Amino acid sequence: KTMLTTPVLSLLQPSPEIVKLFDEILVLCEGRIIFQGPESDVLEYFESIGYIAQASVPIAEFLVNMATPSRSHYKNGSSAPATARDLAEAWMDSEYSLAKRKQTQE
């Protein structure tokens, strides 16, 4: 049976196995969207705005850290957005966000 609903969950420190189960991930920082999309887009998107995850860090941990001041450990260059507002603006201006908005309107 197909259910046309969208469940919303809030997870604190999800395991990598749990994160892989989701079709979409929404990351909020201080109430602002800083990422929305599949796990497969996470690293590429954050690299595009100046944040690099070390290979040893699971994506779930990386995402949790991106929503906290700990994100500075992943910063790659001075032009990377630093504040929650800057991260949200970078998201809204990104091709990823544009594609997500177009998909939602369909």
Secondary structure in CASP SS format (residue, H / E / C, confidence):
PFRMAT SS
TARGET T0000
AUTHOR 0000-0000-0000
METHOD secondary structure of the structure
MODEL  1
K C 1.00
T C 1.00
M C 1.00
L C 1.00
T C 1.00
T C 1.00
P C 1.00
V C 1.00
L C 1.00
S C 1.00
L C 1.00
L C 1.00
Q C 1.00
P C 1.00
S C 1.00
P H 1.00
E H 1.00
I H 1.00
V H 1.00
K C 1.00
L C 1.00
F C 1.00
D C 1.00
E C 1.00
I E 1.00
L E 1.00
V E 1.00
L E 1.00
C E 1.00
E C 1.00
G C 1.00
R E 1.00
I E 1.00
I E 1.00
F E 1.00
Q E 1.00
G E 1.00
P C 1.00
E H 1.00
S H 1.00
D H 1.00
V H 1.00
L H 1.00
E H 1.00
Y H 1.00
F H 1.00
E H 1.00
S H 1.00
I C 1.00
G C 1.00
Y E 1.00
I C 1.00
A C 1.00
Q C 1.00
A C 1.00
S C 1.00
V C 1.00
P C 1.00
I H 1.00
A H 1.00
E H 1.00
F H 1.00
L H 1.00
V H 1.00
N H 1.00
M H 1.00
A C 1.00
T C 1.00
P H 1.00
S H 1.00
R H 1.00
S H 1.00
H H 1.00
Y H 1.00
K E 1.00
N C 1.00
G C 1.00
S C 1.00
S C 1.00
A C 1.00
P C 1.00
A C 1.00
T C 1.00
A H 1.00
R H 1.00
D H 1.00
L H 1.00
A H 1.00
E H 1.00
A H 1.00
W H 1.00
M H 1.00
D H 1.00
S C 1.00
E H 1.00
Y H 1.00
S H 1.00
L H 1.00
A H 1.00
K H 1.00
R H 1.00
K H 1.00
Q H 1.00
T H 1.00
Q H 1.00
E C 1.00
END
